[in-house]
Amino acid sequence: MEALDSNREVKFELLSKTQNKKFKILTIGDSFSNRGSIGYNNMLADHFSVLNADTFRTENQFQTIVKLINGDFFSSYKIDYVILQNIERNIIYNAENTDFEKKIYVNEIDSLIKNHHGKYQNYGYELFSKTTLRFPFTFPKFFFKKNYLSNNKVFNLELNHDILFSNNSNKLLFYNLDLYALERNNTMAKVESLNNKLNFLAKKLEQKNVKLIVLPAPDKYDMYYSYIEDKTNFVKPLFFENLKKVNKNYIYIDSKELLSKNMRNKKDIYYFGDTHWSPVAAKLIAEEIGKRINM
């Protein structure tokens, strides 16, 4: 894998710490947006001023953006773009479980920061800490058994190539939740409903002179599905395919298409033993977002 500079400077700012009120980009997301120095938003911060909404890290990011829109945040902070990032398996669920009437005001955010400041003191991202959600390895079962579910959490499937990861393994490890989410995410009506909500948020932000960028992060299962050797008992993910069909009033980053184009010439688009994309992918994502902003 390309060299990982996990000690590079974190250039984006945190809502829990910043004294500034003007930023080019606000990022609101899950663990893919909270990876410190190796995250796509830190790479964006090489070229743009970036604020990350870390104060709301335990909250559904749809709920976060709704509360900020309905309150006075965007009249207190000058933001040009909001990146709403969400892992594929949770994006429809989160949209469905959002109260679009809720709001929060800047003085409440300040109070939240003051009362919970200790939680946000250390934002350093340790590459192999618990935040990576690493997969367990059971030996020798890991090496010799094919296509099984480990600890009722992690699938271990055979791939038809050994060129996708720098360890030259032909195995794919992914969380069972990637598979279980398909019943919801493969439903076209639910994708249409999600898109309607995203268009609604884009319109609300546009009224505040802010542009919405939507960044779904592909599930690892979806990202590598085409390379699974035996798909007999494994349903094809349709989320990104269906999302392409709807009319969007927001800037859409088709991360699956972007990353898929690079899988043959760049190893470790996702970590072999982790559910997240790697800095290799984060760089590609940041470059694409930068292009769309500069268009």
N, C-alpha and C positions, 0 to 999 in steps of 0.2 A: 504494500500500500504506500501511497505517497507519504512523505514525511509528515508527521503530526506535530505541530508546534503547540502543544497544550500549555506552554508557558508564555505564549504571546500575550501582549497587553490586551486587556478588555477595554475596548474603546466606546462601546455604547453605554448609555447612562440608565440608571434605575429610577423608576418613579418613586421608590421609597427613599432615595437619597438625593436626587437632583435638586438644584436650586434654579435651574434654567426653565424657561417657559416656552421656548421656541425650538422645534425639532422638525426635520424633514419627514421622519418616519416614526410612527409608534407601532411597536410589535405587541400583539396580544396572542398568546398561544399556550401550548402545553410544554412537555419536556423538550420537544424539538426547538422551541424558542428560548429555552433556558439552559443552554449548554455552554455558557460562559465564553471562553476564548475561542473555542472551536465551532461555535454556532454560526449559522448563516447571517444572523443579525450583527454579529461582531465583524464579519467580513463586509457586510454592507456599511458598517461604521468606518471602514477605511476611506469611504467616499462621501458618505452622508452623515448628518447628525441623526442619531438613533436613540429613541427612548423605549425601554422595555417595561411593560406593566407588571413588574414582579410582585407588587402589593397584592395582586389578585391571583396568585399562582395556584391556590387551592380551589378556585372557582371556575365553573364552566365559562369558557372564554366568550361564548355567545352572550351569556348573562352579563359579563363584564362590559362588553362594547355597548350593549343596550343601556346599561345603567349610566355609562359615561355620556352617551348620546342624549339621554333624557334629562341629565343633570346639566351642570354648567361647566363641565370639563373643557369643552372645545371653545368656550368663550374665554376661558382662563389660560389655556395653552394653545399656542399656534402650531398646528400640525398640518402637514400637507398630505401625507398618506398614512392610512392605517393598514397594517398587514394583519389579517385575521387568519391565523394558522391553526390547523386542527388535524390530528391523526385521523386517517380514513375511517377506522372502525368506530370512532366515537362521534363523527361530525354530524350525522343525522340525529343520533340520540341526543346530543347536546342542543341542537336546534329545536328539537321537539320538547325539551325540558327547560325552556327559557321563558320567563315571564317578561313579556315585552312592555309591561307597564312600570317595571321597577326603575328606580333612578338613584343616583348618588351624587352628592355635591362635593366640591373641592375641600370644603372645611371638614367634611366627614372623612375624606381620604387622608387629610392631614392628621386627623384624630386617630385613624386606623394605623397610620405609620407610627405615630408617637407611642401608642399603646402596645404595638407589636414590633417595635424597632429591633429587638433582639433577634427576631426570626430572620431578618434580612441583613444582619451584620456581615455574615460570611457568604459571599456569593461565588467563591472560587469553585470551579468545576474540576473535580478530580477524575481523570480519564477512566479509572477503573473503580470508582466509588459505587455505592448502591444506586446512585442516580442513573447509572447506565442501564439498569434492568438487565443485567447479564443472565444468560441461560445456564442452568446447571448441567454439568457433564457427568454421566455415570459410566464408569469404565468397568469391564470391557464392553458392556452393552452398547455404548455409544458408537464404537467402531465396527461392531459385527452384526448388530440387528438392524433390519431395514424397516423404514416406514412405520414408526410407532409413536405413541403419545407417552411422554415421560412425565411422571409426577402429576398426571392429569392437567398439565399446564403447557408443556412444550412439545410440539410436533418435531420429529426428526425424519425428514424425507430424503429420498435419493434424487439427485439432479442428473440431467443427461450431459452435463459438462463439469469439468473440474477447473475451469478457467475464470470463474467469477470471483473467487476469493484468493488472496495472496498466499494462503496456506495450502492451496491446490486441493481443497476438499471438494467432494461432490455431494456434500450433505447440505440440507437447508434446515435451519432451526428457526421456528417462529412460534409465537404464542397462540394458544387455542382460541383466544378471543378474536383473532383475525378471521378465523373460520366461522365462529359462531355469529359474528356480526353480519354475515352475508344475507341472512334472511331479511334483515331490515335494509341493508345497503344495496341489495340487488333489485329492489322494488322501484320501478320507474316512478310511480306516483309519489313515493317518499323523496326521491331525488328532485322531482318537480316542486314539491313543497319546500324542500331545503332551498332550492334556487329562488323561489318566490320570497323567502325570508331574507336571503342575501341581497336580492334586488331592493327589498324594502330598506335594509340597512344602508345600502349604497345611496339610495335616494335621500335618506335622512342625513347622511354625512355630506352629501353634495350640497345640501341646504346650508351647511356650515363651511363650505368651500374646502372640503376634505374628500379625497378619493380613496375608495376601498379597494384593497388588493386581497384576494382570497387565495390562500395557499394550503390546499389539502396535502398532508404528508402521506404517501402511500403506505399501506400496511406491508410488512415484509413479505407476507404470503402473496399478496397481489403483485408486488414488484418482481418476484421470481417465479410466478406461476407458470409462465410459458416454458420454463426450464425444468419443471418437475417431470421426472421420468415416467411415473405411472399416475395418471390423473383419474383413474377409475372411480375412486371414492371421494374425489375432491372437486368441489364446485368451482366453476370459473367466476372470478370477481367481475362485476359489471359496473361498479360505481363510476369509474372514470369514463368508461365507454358511454354510459347514460348521461353523465354530466356534460359531455361534449354536445349533446343534442338540444340543450335548452338555451334560450336566449338570455344573455347575461348583460347586466348594466354595470358591472364591476370589472376590474382588471383581474383576469383569471390566470393563475400560474399552473399550467398542466404539468405538475412535477413528475408524474409517472411517464409521460411521453418524453420529457426532457431527459430524465435519468435513464430511461430505457435505451435511448439513442447512444448512450455512452457506456453501456454495460460491457460491450465486447472489447472496448479499447481502454477501459479503466476498471481495474479490479477494486473490490471492496466498496461498491457504491453504498452498501449497508455493511455494518460490522458483521463478521461471521457469527460471533457469540453474543449478539446484542440485538435489540429490537429497533435501534435507531439507525438513520443514515449516518455515514461517516463524514469527516471534513472534506473528503473528495466530492461527495454529493452536495454538501453545504456550500462549497465554493461555486458549483454549477448553478445552484439555486440563487445564490447572491448575485452572480453575474447576470442571470436572466432577469431578476427583479430590477437590477440597475439599468439594464437595457430598456425595460418597459417604462421606467421612470424618466429616462432621458429621451424617450421617443418624441 
